Structures are given as C-alpha cells and as structure tokens.
Amino acid sequence: MREASRGSGEGSPCLDAARAGMARLGNDGAWRYEHGFLALAAWRAAAAFGDEPLGSRALGYVSALVQPDGRISGYREDEYN
C-alpha cells in the first residue's frame, strides 16, 4: 500500500472513498449519525491530503444541521436515551 503524505492525495483510495461517500450523501434535513461520521472522515482525509473542496463539502454538510451551540436541527433530545 502506498504511503500517504500531506498534499499528495491524487489517486489515493482514501480520498476516492471520501469523495464518493460525500457525493452520495443527500441532505433531507434530518441528522443521521452515520452520515456525520462519514463527513468527519472526509473532512479529516481532506485535511490530511490538502483537498479543500472536499473539506468544504464535509464541513458544509455538518454546518447545515449542527448549530454553533451544538444543537442539531430536527433532533429532539427527549426522543433518545
């Protein structure tokens, strides 16, 4: 397996997977933890490989649903344990 280094992400399976995952995410206005984890992984891959468009997409996805104070749009705390 090829070793990754910052800024050398072209052709990286990690970036390819992160890009593909983010491309498949829709935003129906509902928070889903698995989508949040995918966005976090994509954001970290983007930071590691210097892919600003991917990082912006991941951050934008989360920012659309998570308020600055940490509240999640459409999430009612009393519905979950």
KAVENKA-V547422 format. One record per pair of residues at least 12 apart in sequence whose C-alpha atoms are under 7 Angstrom apart, sorted by the first residue. I is the first residue (numbers start at 1). J is the second residue. If there is no record, write none. Layout:
[[I | J] [I | J]]
//
This chain:
[[5 | 49] [6 | 48] [6 | 49] [6 | 50] [7 | 49] [7 | 50] [8 | 49] [9 | 49] [15 | 45] [18 | 42] [19 | 54] [22 | 39] [29 | 65] [30 | 74] [31 | 65] [36 | 62] [39 | 58] [42 | 54] [42 | 55] [42 | 58] [43 | 55] [43 | 58] [43 | 59]]
//
